[in-house]
Amino acid sequence: TPGPGSGGNLYIDPSGLVRTTTGAPVAGATVTLLAATTSAGPFGAVPNGSAVMSPSNRANPDHTDAFGAFGWDTLPGYYKVTASHKGCTAPTGGTTAATQVYAVPPPVTNILIKLRCPHLKRAKTTLRLRISNARGGTRVVTATVRGKHAQGVVTFRAGALTAPLPLAGRHHSASFVLPSGVKRVRARYGGDAKNRPASATATAR
């Protein structure tokens, strides 16, 4: 995300996701930001704490979150990112996967790094929907995810309306007001590094 840097410069992404070759997020992957003054290199790791990275994140190497996400805001330059995780390998071989070279700016926000991780398994989850009557005649749909401390987003679809809402609270739930005249609602939990996606459908009486 663009932001102010020292001397009038801008701090701009690179950011993205680390996923397995089967599409699951990889949490806790080690990601390292490499930099060079030209696209041809040589590339070296940006020193931890360097002002090349914005104050919002000056950790290098860093680690992915529960959704496999990583990111820095950097000064203009040429960058690559490497990723590794215990027990994982790069699809092309070796223990570390590396991206292509990115020129920053423009912002680079859609990096996808893949690792082959046969030991990483996600738990099966269930998504339960409950429709209750609220004050004023409105109906509230509550989605609850049963899984291993599930994190993430439940996306509700009712009629022409789509609403992605974050899970909250110790019950890992999200609530949505059913639009007037709509009885049927579908919901999908997107999953995280520990929990598989799940979906459910409910109809108001």
Backbone as a printed PyTorch tensor [residue, N CA C, xyz], in Angstrom:
tensor([[[  0.8400,  -1.1860,   0.0000],
         [  0.0000,   0.0000,   0.0000],
         [  0.8770,   1.2380,   0.0000]],

        [[  0.7010,   2.1670,  -0.9260],
         [  1.5430,   3.3470,  -0.9510],
         [  1.4360,   4.1440,   0.3430]],

        [[  2.5760,   4.6830,   0.7840],
         [  2.5950,   5.5080,   1.9830],
         [  3.7950,   6.4090,   1.9590]],

        [[  3.8610,   7.3610,   2.8670],
         [  4.9450,   8.3230,   2.8340],
         [  6.2600,   7.7150,   3.2730]],

        [[  7.3290,   8.0550,   2.5730],
         [  8.6560,   7.6320,   2.9750],
         [  9.5140,   8.8450,   3.2510]],

        [[ 10.7420,   8.6100,   3.6770],
         [ 11.6340,   9.7200,   3.9720],
         [ 12.0780,  10.3790,   2.6690]],

        [[ 12.3380,  11.6490,   2.7260],
         [ 12.8540,  12.3620,   1.5770],
         [ 11.8790,  12.4750,   0.4340]],

        [[ 10.5990,  12.3690,   0.6890],
         [  9.6140,  12.5060,  -0.3610],
         [  9.3560,  11.2310,  -1.1300]],

        [[ 10.0480,  10.1350,  -0.7900],
         [  9.8370,   8.8710,  -1.4810],
         [  8.5650,   8.2040,  -0.9990]],

        [[  8.1430,   7.2020,  -1.7620],
         [  6.9710,   6.4290,  -1.3800],
         [  7.3870,   5.0180,  -0.9910]],

        [[  6.7620,   4.5160,   0.0530],
         [  6.8680,   3.1020,   0.3820],
         [  5.7100,   2.3820,  -0.3150]],

        [[  6.0190,   1.3650,  -1.1010],
         [  5.0030,   0.6500,  -1.8810],
         [  5.2450,  -0.8490,  -1.7380]],

        [[  4.1240,  -1.6350,  -1.8000],
         [  4.2170,  -3.0900,  -1.6760],
         [  5.3240,  -3.6460,  -2.5620]],

        [[  5.9320,  -4.8190,  -2.1210],
         [  5.3800,  -6.0980,  -2.5630],
         [  4.6750,  -6.8820,  -1.4480]],

        [[  3.6000,  -7.5700,  -1.8430],
         [  2.8520,  -8.3990,  -0.8980],
         [  2.1760,  -9.5300,  -1.6530]],

        [[  1.7590, -10.5530,  -0.9150],
         [  1.1050, -11.6730,  -1.5750],
         [  0.8140, -12.8070,  -0.6290]],

        [[  0.7810, -14.0260,  -1.1700],
         [  0.3800, -15.2100,  -0.4220],
         [  1.3540, -16.3530,  -0.6800]],

        [[  1.5180, -17.1830,   0.3450],
         [  2.2080, -18.4640,   0.1870],
         [  1.1580, -19.5530,   0.3300]],

        [[  1.0620, -20.4080,  -0.6790],
         [  0.0850, -21.4970,  -0.6720],
         [  0.7470, -22.7990,  -1.0920]],

        [[  0.1130, -23.9020,  -0.6960],
         [  0.5950, -25.1920,  -1.1580],
         [  0.2320, -25.3640,  -2.6180]],

        [[  0.8020, -26.3720,  -3.2450],
         [  0.4850, -26.6350,  -4.6480],
         [ -0.9570, -27.0780,  -4.8200]],

        [[ -1.6320, -27.4390,  -3.7160],
         [ -3.0570, -27.7960,  -3.7810],
         [ -3.9530, -26.6270,  -3.3930]],

        [[ -3.3650, -25.4530,  -3.1090],
         [ -4.1500, -24.2470,  -2.8690],
         [ -4.4010, -23.8740,  -1.4320]],

        [[ -3.8450, -24.6110,  -0.4590],
         [ -4.0710, -24.2990,   0.9570],
         [ -3.0900, -23.2350,   1.4330]],

        [[ -3.5280, -22.3120,   2.2940],
         [ -2.6010, -21.3150,   2.8400],
         [ -1.5100, -21.9840,   3.6820]],

        [[ -0.3100, -21.4330,   3.6320],
         [  0.7980, -21.9260,   4.4460],
         [  1.1020, -20.8850,   5.5180]],

        [[  0.7220, -21.1810,   6.7510],
         [  0.9960, -20.2660,   7.8620],
         [  2.3950, -20.5270,   8.4080]],

        [[  3.0520, -19.4700,   8.8800],
         [  4.3610, -19.6240,   9.4950],
         [  5.4850, -19.8730,   8.5190]],

        [[  5.2450, -19.6790,   7.2300],
         [  6.3300, -19.8110,   6.2520],
         [  7.3110, -18.6570,   6.4340]],

        [[  8.5780, -18.9450,   6.2620],
         [  9.5990, -17.8980,   6.3350],
         [  9.6970, -17.2150,   4.9760]],

        [[  9.4510, -15.9140,   4.9540],
         [  9.5340, -15.1440,   3.7130],
         [ 10.6460, -14.1080,   3.8520]],

        [[ 11.4580, -14.0070,   2.8110],
         [ 12.6110, -13.1100,   2.8470],
         [ 12.5650, -12.1680,   1.6530]],

        [[ 12.7410, -10.8920,   1.9250],
         [ 12.7440,  -9.8600,   0.8950],
         [ 14.1770,  -9.6410,   0.4110]],

        [[ 14.3830,  -9.8300,  -0.8970],
         [ 15.6820,  -9.6040,  -1.5150],
         [ 15.6090,  -8.3620,  -2.3910]],

        [[ 16.6930,  -7.6010,  -2.4430],
         [ 16.6910,  -6.3440,  -3.1990],
         [ 17.9620,  -6.2120,  -4.0390]],

        [[ 17.8430,  -5.4180,  -5.1110],
         [ 18.9870,  -5.0940,  -5.9560],
         [ 18.7580,  -3.7280,  -6.5740]],

        [[ 19.8320,  -3.1320,  -7.0770],
         [ 19.7120,  -1.8020,  -7.6880],
         [ 19.3690,  -1.8940,  -9.1680]],

        [[ 19.5280,  -3.0870,  -9.7650],
         [ 19.1270,  -3.3040, -11.1480],
         [ 18.3690,  -4.6230, -11.2300]],

        [[ 17.6360,  -4.8060, -12.3100],
         [ 16.8550,  -6.0350, -12.4560],
         [ 17.7360,  -7.2710, -12.6030]],

        [[ 18.9920,  -7.0540, -13.0380],
         [ 19.9180,  -8.1700, -13.2360],
         [ 20.5960,  -8.6110, -11.9430]],

        [[ 20.4230,  -7.8210, -10.8720],
         [ 21.0440,  -8.1840,  -9.6090],
         [ 22.4740,  -7.6690,  -9.5040]],

        [[ 23.2460,  -8.1870,  -8.5610],
         [ 22.9140,  -9.3240,  -7.6910],
         [ 21.9250,  -8.9460,  -6.5890]],

        [[ 21.1300,  -9.9490,  -6.1420],
         [ 20.1350,  -9.7320,  -5.1090],
         [ 20.6630, -10.2190,  -3.7670]],

        [[ 20.3580,  -9.4210,  -2.7480],
         [ 20.7190,  -9.7990,  -1.3880],
         [ 19.5850,  -9.4800,  -0.4450]],

        [[ 19.5240, -10.1650,   0.6780],
         [ 18.4610,  -9.9410,   1.6590],
         [ 18.5380,  -8.5180,   2.2130]],

        [[ 17.4160,  -7.8460,   2.2520],
         [ 17.3440,  -6.5260,   2.8830],
         [ 17.6080,  -6.7140,   4.3800]],

        [[ 18.5360,  -5.9540,   4.9620],
         [ 18.8460,  -6.1510,   6.3870],
         [ 17.6240,  -5.9500,   7.2800]],

        [[ 17.4860,  -6.7980,   8.2710],
         [ 16.3970,  -6.6680,   9.2280],
         [ 16.4200,  -5.2840,   9.8740]],

        [[ 15.2740,  -4.5990,   9.8940],
         [ 15.1940,  -3.2640,  10.4700],
         [ 15.5530,  -2.1330,   9.5230]],

        [[ 15.8960,  -2.4560,   8.2850],
         [ 16.3320,  -1.4320,   7.3340],
         [ 15.2160,  -0.4550,   6.9920]],

        [[ 15.6080,   0.8000,   6.7820],
         [ 14.6520,   1.8320,   6.3760],
         [ 14.2340,   1.6950,   4.9180]],

        [[ 14.7870,   0.7100,   4.1910],
         [ 14.2650,   0.3790,   2.8670],
         [ 12.8120,  -0.0710,   2.9910]],

        [[ 12.4840,  -0.6590,   4.1450],
         [ 11.1160,  -1.0860,   4.4410],
         [ 10.4460,  -0.0430,   5.3230]],

        [[  9.1320,   0.1220,   5.1690],
         [  8.4270,   1.1420,   5.9390],
         [  8.3500,   0.7390,   7.4100]],

        [[  8.1030,   1.7090,   8.3020],
         [  8.0010,   1.3900,   9.7310],
         [  6.8890,   0.3930,  10.0640]],

        [[  5.9160,   0.2080,   9.1690],
         [  4.8320,  -0.7290,   9.4610],
         [  5.3150,  -2.1690,   9.5060]],

        [[  6.4040,  -2.4780,   8.8140],
         [  6.9960,  -3.8120,   8.8790],
         [  8.4340,  -3.7390,   8.4020]],

        [[  9.3700,  -3.8160,   9.3640],
         [ 10.7910,  -3.8250,   9.0230],
         [ 11.4400,  -5.1400,   9.4180]],

        [[ 10.6210,  -6.1990,   9.5230],
         [ 11.1350,  -7.5230,   9.8490],
         [ 11.5150,  -8.2460,   8.5610]],

        [[ 12.7460,  -8.7150,   8.4910],
         [ 13.2030,  -9.4930,   7.3320],
         [ 14.3280, -10.4360,   7.7760]],

        [[ 14.0970, -11.7490,   7.7410],
         [ 12.9050, -12.4070,   7.2100],
         [ 11.6780, -12.2020,   8.0920]],

        [[ 10.5080, -12.4800,   7.4940],
         [  9.2400, -12.3840,   8.2100],
         [  8.5270, -13.7280,   8.0720]],

        [[  7.3140, -13.8170,   8.6360],
         [  6.5440, -15.0640,   8.5720],
         [  5.1120, -14.7920,   8.1280]],

        [[  4.5450, -15.7250,   7.3890],
         [  3.1750, -15.5770,   6.9140],
         [  2.1850, -15.7590,   8.0520]],

        [[  0.9880, -15.1650,   7.8810],
         [ -0.0470, -15.2660,   8.9050],
         [ -0.9290, -16.5020,   8.6650]],

        [[ -2.0640, -16.5650,   9.3490],
         [ -2.9440, -17.7400,   9.2760],
         [ -3.5440, -17.9490,   7.8940]],

        [[ -3.4360, -16.9580,   7.0160],
         [ -3.9710, -17.0740,   5.6630],
         [ -2.8620, -17.1500,   4.6180]],

        [[ -1.6320, -17.3200,   5.0880],
         [ -0.4930, -17.3920,   4.1790],
         [ -0.0500, -16.0590,   3.6350]],

        [[ -0.5290, -14.9650,   4.2140],
         [ -0.2450, -13.6300,   3.6830],
         [  1.0710, -13.0720,   4.2120]],

        [[  1.7350, -12.3020,   3.3640],
         [  2.9540, -11.5910,   3.7480],
         [  2.9570, -10.2430,   3.0350]],

        [[  3.8110,  -9.3420,   3.4760],
         [  3.9020,  -8.0710,   2.7660],
         [  4.8120,  -7.0790,   3.4520]],

        [[  5.4470,  -6.2930,   2.6530],
         [  6.2150,  -5.1400,   3.1090],
         [  5.8030,  -3.9480,   2.2580]],

        [[  6.0830,  -2.7500,   2.7500],
         [  6.0590,  -1.5410,   1.9280],
         [  7.5100,  -1.1060,   1.8120]],

        [[  7.9700,  -0.8930,   0.5890],
         [  9.3870,  -0.6370,   0.3590],
         [  9.6140,   0.6370,  -0.4360]],

        [[ 10.8380,   1.1160,  -0.3970],
         [ 11.2510,   2.1950,  -1.2770],
         [ 11.3930,   1.6480,  -2.6970]],

        [[ 11.3720,   2.5230,  -3.7050],
         [ 11.5250,   2.0460,  -5.0850],
         [ 12.7940,   1.2220,  -5.2780]],

        [[ 12.6780,   0.1890,  -6.0970],
         [ 13.8210,  -0.6700,  -6.3650],
         [ 13.3940,  -1.9340,  -7.0660]],

        [[ 14.2880,  -2.9080,  -7.0920],
         [ 14.0150,  -4.2120,  -7.6860],
         [ 14.0350,  -5.2510,  -6.5710]],

        [[ 13.0080,  -6.0980,  -6.5630],
         [ 12.8450,  -7.0110,  -5.4450],
         [ 12.4670,  -8.4200,  -5.9010]],

        [[ 12.8400,  -9.3940,  -5.0780],
         [ 12.3650, -10.7640,  -5.1660],
         [ 11.9920, -11.1980,  -3.7580]],

        [[ 11.1510, -12.2270,  -3.6540],
         [ 10.7690, -12.7810,  -2.3590],
         [ 11.0000, -14.2900,  -2.4020]],

        [[ 11.5850, -14.8260,  -1.3520],
         [ 11.7340, -16.2720,  -1.2300],
         [ 10.8610, -16.7650,  -0.0790]],

        [[ 10.4500, -18.0240,  -0.1540],
         [  9.6070, -18.6120,   0.8940],
         [ 10.0420, -20.0430,   1.1520]],

        [[  9.9790, -20.4270,   2.4280],
         [ 10.2990, -21.7920,   2.8230],
         [  9.5020, -22.1510,   4.0560]],

        [[  9.3220, -23.4450,   4.2850],
         [  8.6080, -23.9330,   5.4660],
         [  9.1360, -25.3230,   5.7750]],

        [[  9.2910, -25.6240,   7.0350],
         [  9.8170, -26.9310,   7.4350],
         [  8.9600, -28.0450,   6.8320]],

        [[  9.6130, -28.9860,   6.1690],
         [  8.9090, -30.1020,   5.5730],
         [  8.3790, -29.8360,   4.1820]],

        [[  8.5530, -28.5990,   3.6800],
         [  8.0620, -28.2380,   2.3510],
         [  9.2220, -28.1160,   1.3690]],

        [[  8.9010, -28.2490,   0.0980],
         [  9.8850, -28.0530,  -0.9540],
         [  9.2960, -27.1690,  -2.0420]],

        [[ 10.1680, -26.5680,  -2.8220],
         [  9.7130, -25.7870,  -3.9720],
         [  9.2420, -26.7390,  -5.0550]],

        [[  8.2440, -26.3720,  -5.8390],
         [  7.7580, -27.2470,  -6.9140],
         [  8.8480, -27.6540,  -7.8940]],

        [[  9.8600, -26.7990,  -8.0710],
         [ 10.9410, -27.0950,  -9.0040],
         [ 12.1230, -27.7800,  -8.3350]],

        [[ 12.0020, -28.0710,  -7.0160],
         [ 13.0710, -28.7100,  -6.2800],
         [ 13.7440, -27.7660,  -5.3050]],

        [[ 14.4020, -28.3230,  -4.3130],
         [ 15.0420, -27.5110,  -3.2900],
         [ 14.0640, -27.1490,  -2.1880]],

        [[ 14.5670, -26.5070,  -1.1510],
         [ 13.7400, -26.1890,   0.0130],
         [ 13.1380, -24.7960,  -0.0400]],

        [[ 13.5650, -23.9770,  -0.9900],
         [ 13.1250, -22.5820,  -1.0350],
         [ 12.5590, -22.2300,  -2.4050]],

        [[ 11.3890, -21.5930,  -2.4070],
         [ 10.7790, -21.1080,  -3.6440],
         [ 11.0570, -19.6140,  -3.7720]],

        [[ 11.3080, -19.1640,  -4.9820],
         [ 11.6180, -17.7540,  -5.2240],
         [ 10.7250, -17.1910,  -6.3150]],

        [[ 10.4010, -15.9230,  -6.1980],
         [  9.5890, -15.2430,  -7.2040],
         [ 10.4690, -14.7290,  -8.3360]],

        [[  9.8250, -14.1960,  -9.3480],
         [ 10.5180, -13.4470, -10.3820],
         [ 10.9610, -12.1130,  -9.8160]],

        [[ 11.6230, -11.3200, -10.6250],
         [ 12.0320,  -9.9730, -10.2170],
         [ 10.8630,  -9.0170, -10.4150]],

        [[ 10.6140,  -8.1790,  -9.4140],
         [  9.5560,  -7.1790,  -9.5030],
         [ 10.1680,  -5.7900,  -9.3930]],

        [[  9.7810,  -4.9040, -10.3100],
         [ 10.1600,  -3.4990, -10.2140],
         [  9.0970,  -2.7750,  -9.4030]],

        [[  9.5290,  -2.0870,  -8.3550],
         [  8.6190,  -1.3410,  -7.4850],
         [  9.0270,   0.1180,  -7.4910]],

        [[  8.1480,   1.1100,  -7.8220],
         [  6.7650,   0.9310,  -8.2430],
         [  6.6710,   0.3300,  -9.6370]],

        [[  5.4600,  -0.0820, -10.0690],
         [  4.1610,   0.0820,  -9.4000],
         [  3.9960,  -0.8880,  -8.2400]],

        [[  2.9220,  -0.7310,  -7.4410],
         [  2.6770,  -1.6670,  -6.3510],
         [  2.5050,  -3.0920,  -6.8940]],

        [[  3.0450,  -4.0630,  -6.1650],
         [  2.9020,  -5.4710,  -6.5270],
         [  2.1600,  -6.1430,  -5.3820]],

        [[  0.8890,  -6.4830,  -5.5990],
         [  0.0420,  -6.9470,  -4.4940],
         [ -0.5070,  -8.3520,  -4.6850]],

        [[ -0.1580,  -9.0040,  -5.7760],
         [ -0.7850, -10.2910,  -6.0710],
         [  0.2220, -11.4190,  -6.2300]],

        [[  1.3390, -11.3310,  -5.5350],
         [  2.3580, -12.3770,  -5.6210],
         [  1.8010, -13.6820,  -5.0580]],

        [[  2.0270, -14.7750,  -5.7600],
         [  1.6480, -16.1050,  -5.2710],
         [  2.8760, -16.9970,  -5.3150]],

        [[  3.2910, -17.4750,  -4.1360],
         [  4.4290, -18.3930,  -4.0310],
         [  3.8810, -19.7580,  -3.6260]],

        [[  4.2620, -20.7820,  -4.3630],
         [  3.7570, -22.1270,  -4.0810],
         [  4.8450, -23.0110,  -3.4920]],

        [[  4.4450, -23.8230,  -2.5130],
         [  5.3210, -24.8140,  -1.9020],
         [  4.6260, -26.1690,  -1.9070]],

        [[  5.4020, -27.2180,  -2.0600],
         [  4.8580, -28.5700,  -1.9730],
         [  4.9980, -29.0240,  -0.5200]],

        [[  3.8530, -29.2000,   0.1630],
         [  3.8600, -29.4670,   1.6080],
         [  2.9670, -30.6690,   1.9370]],

        [[  3.4280, -31.8840,   1.6830],
         [  2.5720, -33.0560,   1.9040],
         [  2.1980, -33.2860,   3.3620]],

        [[  2.9650, -32.7180,   4.3000],
         [  2.6820, -32.9430,   5.7200],
         [  1.6440, -31.9870,   6.2840]],

        [[  1.3190, -30.9360,   5.5600],
         [  0.3570, -29.9580,   6.0640],
         [ -1.0600, -30.3910,   5.6910]],

        [[ -1.8660, -30.6510,   6.6970],
         [ -3.2420, -31.0900,   6.4830],
         [ -4.1930, -30.1310,   7.1810]],

        [[ -5.2890, -29.7950,   6.5120],
         [ -6.3040, -28.9410,   7.1290],
         [ -7.4470, -29.7860,   7.6740]],

        [[ -7.9630, -29.3690,   8.8190],
         [ -9.0540, -30.1030,   9.4610],
         [-10.3740, -29.8480,   8.7510]],

        [[-11.2250, -30.8540,   8.7630],
         [-12.5670, -30.6920,   8.2190],
         [-13.3530, -29.7330,   9.1080]],

        [[-14.1130, -28.8430,   8.5000],
         [-14.9410, -27.9070,   9.2510],
         [-16.4020, -28.0590,   8.8440]],

        [[-17.2700, -27.5990,   9.7160],
         [-18.6960, -27.5400,   9.3780],
         [-19.1790, -26.1150,   9.5910]],

        [[-20.1000, -25.6960,   8.7530],
         [-20.6920, -24.3640,   8.8440],
         [-22.1760, -24.5240,   9.1420]],

        [[-22.6060, -23.9760,  10.2640],
         [-24.0040, -24.0770,  10.6560],
         [-24.6710, -22.7060,  10.5900]],

        [[-25.8730, -22.6820,  10.0240],
         [-26.6390, -21.4460,   9.9060],
         [-27.8680, -21.5040,  10.7860]],

        [[-28.1010, -20.4070,  11.4830],
         [-29.3050, -20.2930,  12.3160],
         [-29.9940, -18.9730,  11.9890]],

        [[-31.2960, -19.0410,  11.6990],
         [-32.0740, -17.8370,  11.3820],
         [-32.9880, -17.5330,  12.5530]],

        [[-32.8860, -16.3230,  13.0700],
         [-33.7010, -15.9250,  14.2130],
         [-34.4120, -14.6180,  13.9150]],

        [[-35.5360, -14.4070,  14.5730],
         [-36.3020, -13.1670,  14.4180],
         [-35.7590, -12.0950,  15.3480]],

        [[-35.5720, -10.9110,  14.8030],
         [-35.0870,  -9.7850,  15.5990],
         [-36.1710,  -8.7360,  15.7220]],

        [[-35.9020,  -7.7140,  16.5090],
         [-36.8620,  -6.6320,  16.7230],
         [-37.1850,  -5.9370,  15.4000]],

        [[-38.4450,  -5.6260,  15.1930],
         [-38.8700,  -4.9450,  13.9740],
         [-39.1930,  -5.8870,  12.8320]],

        [[-39.1970,  -7.1840,  13.1160],
         [-39.5570,  -8.1480,  12.0840],
         [-38.4220,  -8.5860,  11.1850]],

        [[-37.2260,  -8.0970,  11.4390],
         [-36.0820,  -8.5280,  10.6200],
         [-35.6230,  -9.9220,  11.0390]],

        [[-34.9590, -10.5810,  10.1290],
         [-34.4110, -11.9090,  10.4010],
         [-32.8810, -11.8230,  10.3640]],

        [[-32.2580, -12.4320,  11.3510],
         [-30.8010, -12.4230,  11.4520],
         [-30.2790, -13.8360,  11.2240]],

        [[-29.3300, -13.9580,  10.3060],
         [-28.6960, -15.2460,  10.0310],
         [-27.3450, -15.2690,  10.7430]],

        [[-27.1410, -16.2740,  11.5850],
         [-25.8660, -16.4290,  12.2820],
         [-25.1580, -17.6670,  11.7620]],

        [[-23.9530, -17.4790,  11.2700],
         [-23.1280, -18.5850,  10.7820],
         [-22.0640, -18.9040,  11.8090]],

        [[-21.9610, -20.1680,  12.1770],
         [-20.9660, -20.6160,  13.1520],
         [-20.0940, -21.6920,  12.5220]],

        [[-18.7900, -21.5080,  12.6290],
         [-17.8460, -22.4580,  12.0520],
         [-17.2990, -23.3460,  13.1650]],

        [[-17.4220, -24.6410,  12.9710],
         [-16.8340, -25.6060,  13.8900],
         [-15.5280, -26.1050,  13.2830]],

        [[-14.4180, -25.7670,  13.9320],
         [-13.1100, -26.1720,  13.4390],
         [-12.0550, -25.8830,  14.4800]],

        [[-10.7870, -25.9060,  14.0760],
         [ -9.6750, -25.6660,  14.9910],
         [ -9.4070, -24.1670,  15.0990]],

        [[-10.1190, -23.5060,  16.0130],
         [ -9.9430, -22.0610,  16.2110],
         [ -9.9980, -21.3380,  14.8720]],

        [[-11.0920, -21.5420,  14.1680],
         [-11.2420, -21.0290,  12.8100],
         [-11.1110, -19.5070,  12.7500]],

        [[-10.4110, -19.0410,  11.7400],
         [-10.2710, -17.6200,  11.4630],
         [-10.7000, -17.3640,  10.0270]],

        [[-11.0150, -16.1150,   9.7320],
         [-11.3090, -15.7770,   8.3480],
         [-12.6600, -15.1560,   8.1330]],

        [[-13.2440, -15.4280,   6.9800],
         [-14.4230, -14.7180,   6.5110],
         [-15.5050, -15.7000,   6.0940]],

        [[-16.7470, -15.3670,   6.4460],
         [-17.9190, -16.0590,   5.9210],
         [-18.5930, -15.1290,   4.9220]],

        [[-18.8520, -15.6220,   3.7260],
         [-19.5240, -14.8270,   2.7040],
         [-20.9710, -15.2740,   2.5880]],

        [[-21.8830, -14.3520,   2.8820],
         [-23.3210, -14.6150,   2.7810],
         [-23.8210, -14.1880,   1.4080]],

        [[-24.7220, -14.9860,   0.8490],
         [-25.3800, -14.6290,  -0.4120],
         [-26.8740, -14.8160,  -0.2370]],

        [[-27.6050, -13.7210,  -0.3980],
         [-29.0640, -13.7400,  -0.2430],
         [-29.6680, -12.8460,  -1.3070]],

        [[-30.4120, -13.4350,  -2.2480],
         [-30.9230, -12.6490,  -3.3630],
         [-29.7760, -12.0780,  -4.1670]],

        [[-29.8030, -10.7810,  -4.4380],
         [-28.7410, -10.1370,  -5.2070],
         [-27.6160,  -9.6070,  -4.3230]],

        [[-27.7330,  -9.8300,  -3.0060],
         [-26.7700,  -9.2590,  -2.0640],
         [-25.7020, -10.2770,  -1.6830]],

        [[-24.4430,  -9.8370,  -1.7080],
         [-23.3140, -10.6400,  -1.2440],
         [-22.5940,  -9.8660,  -0.1490]],

        [[-22.3470, -10.5240,   0.9960],
         [-21.7410,  -9.8360,   2.1360],
         [-20.6630, -10.7020,   2.7770]],

        [[-19.3700, -10.3630,   2.5830],
         [-18.2980, -11.0650,   3.2860],
         [-18.0990, -10.4490,   4.6740]],

        [[-18.1740, -11.2830,   5.7190],
         [-18.0690, -10.7910,   7.0940],
         [-17.0620, -11.6310,   7.8740]],

        [[-16.2460, -10.9830,   8.7220],
         [-15.2300, -11.7210,   9.4700],
         [-15.8360, -12.5090,  10.6350]],

        [[-15.2460, -13.6680,  10.9130],
         [-15.6340, -14.4210,  12.1030],
         [-15.1790, -13.6660,  13.3430]],

        [[-15.9650, -13.7610,  14.4080],
         [-15.6300, -13.0470,  15.6330],
         [-16.0800, -13.8560,  16.8430]],

        [[-15.4790, -13.5420,  17.9970],
         [-15.9030, -14.1480,  19.2610],
         [-15.4200, -15.5740,  19.4470]],

        [[-15.6400, -16.0800,  20.6430],
         [-15.1630, -17.4260,  20.9700],
         [-15.9340, -18.5150,  20.2480]],

        [[-17.1010, -18.1620,  19.6900],
         [-17.8860, -19.1530,  18.9540],
         [-17.5560, -19.1540,  17.4590]],

        [[-16.6320, -18.2620,  17.0300],
         [-16.2230, -18.1880,  15.6290],
         [-17.4520, -18.0510,  14.7230]],

        [[-18.1670, -16.9600,  14.9220],
         [-19.4230, -16.7670,  14.2000],
         [-19.4810, -15.3930,  13.5400]],

        [[-20.4280, -15.2580,  12.6220],
         [-20.6970, -13.9850,  11.9510],
         [-22.1970, -13.8940,  11.7220]],

        [[-22.7480, -12.6810,  11.8030],
         [-24.1960, -12.4900,  11.6690],
         [-24.5160, -11.5410,  10.5290]],

        [[-25.6650, -11.8100,   9.8970],
         [-26.0570, -11.1000,   8.6840],
         [-27.5710, -10.8930,   8.7320]],

        [[-28.0200,  -9.6740,   8.4020],
         [-29.4540,  -9.3800,   8.3830],
         [-30.0210,  -9.7800,   7.0240]],

        [[-30.9840, -10.6770,   7.0300],
         [-31.5920, -11.1590,   5.7970],
         [-32.4250, -10.0390,   5.1760]],

        [[-32.2090,  -9.7200,   3.9050],
         [-32.9800,  -8.6420,   3.2630],
         [-34.4810,  -8.9570,   3.2590]],

        [[-35.2830,  -7.9140,   3.3140],
         [-36.7390,  -8.0730,   3.3080],
         [-37.1840,  -8.8140,   2.0510]],

        [[-38.0550,  -9.7890,   2.2380],
         [-38.5970, -10.5460,   1.1200],
         [-37.7530, -11.7190,   0.6720]],

        [[-36.5210, -11.8500,   1.2060],
         [-35.6330, -12.9560,   0.8380],
         [-35.6900, -14.0140,   1.9320]],

        [[-35.8790, -15.2550,   1.5510],
         [-35.9640, -16.3250,   2.5320],
         [-34.7570, -17.2600,   2.5270]],

        [[-34.1410, -17.4050,   1.3620],
         [-33.0600, -18.3790,   1.2390],
         [-31.7070, -17.6700,   1.3200]],

        [[-30.7950, -18.2400,   2.0910],
         [-29.4620, -17.6700,   2.2330],
         [-28.4240, -18.7820,   2.1040]],

        [[-27.3760, -18.4770,   1.3930],
         [-26.2350, -19.3800,   1.2810],
         [-25.0350, -18.7200,   1.9500]],

        [[-24.1640, -19.5340,   2.5330],
         [-22.9730, -18.9990,   3.1770],
         [-21.7930, -19.9210,   2.9150]],

        [[-20.6220, -19.3100,   2.7940],
         [-19.4030, -20.0890,   2.5770],
         [-18.2900, -19.5410,   3.4430]],

        [[-17.6540, -20.4520,   4.1890],
         [-16.4680, -20.1140,   4.9720],
         [-15.2440, -20.3890,   4.1070]],

        [[-14.3750, -19.3930,   3.9930],
         [-13.2460, -19.4940,   3.0810],
         [-12.0920, -20.3420,   3.5610]],

        [[-12.0600, -20.6670,   4.8690],
         [-10.9820, -21.4810,   5.4060],
         [ -9.7640, -20.6720,   5.8060]],

        [[ -8.8220, -21.3430,   6.4540],
         [ -7.5290, -20.7600,   6.8080],
         [ -6.4900, -21.8720,   6.7330]],

        [[ -5.3110, -21.6420,   7.3020],
         [ -4.2450, -22.6340,   7.1680],
         [ -4.5470, -23.9300,   7.9130]],

        [[ -5.4300, -23.8920,   8.9190],
         [ -5.7310, -25.0800,   9.7090],
         [ -7.0850, -25.6970,   9.3730]],

        [[ -7.9520, -24.9380,   8.7350],
         [ -9.3260, -25.3620,   8.5230],
         [ -9.7270, -25.2920,   7.0540]],

        [[-10.4250, -26.3150,   6.6030],
         [-10.8930, -26.3580,   5.2260],
         [-12.0970, -25.4350,   5.0450]],

        [[-12.3570, -25.0140,   3.8350],
         [-13.5940, -24.2710,   3.5610],
         [-14.8260, -25.1290,   3.8290]],

        [[-15.9540, -24.4710,   4.0720],
         [-17.2200, -25.1650,   4.2930],
         [-18.3490, -24.2740,   3.8230]],

        [[-19.4920, -24.8700,   3.4940],
         [-20.6390, -24.0940,   3.0280],
         [-21.9200, -24.6670,   3.5930]],

        [[-22.9670, -23.8430,   3.5760],
         [-24.2540, -24.2680,   4.0900],
         [-25.3430, -23.3970,   3.4800]],

        [[-26.5690, -23.8970,   3.5050],
         [-27.7430, -23.1740,   2.9990],
         [-28.8690, -23.2780,   4.0230]],

        [[-29.6210, -22.1990,   4.1860],
         [-30.7730, -22.2090,   5.1100],
         [-31.9060, -21.4250,   4.4840]],

        [[-33.1430, -21.7780,   4.9080],
         [-34.3390, -21.1080,   4.4040],
         [-35.1710, -20.6390,   5.5920]],

        [[-35.5420, -19.3760,   5.5700],
         [-36.3740, -18.8230,   6.6390],
         [-37.8090, -19.3490,   6.5070]],

        [[-38.4830, -19.5380,   7.6130],
         [-39.8660, -20.0070,   7.5920],
         [-40.8140, -18.8350,   7.3190]]])
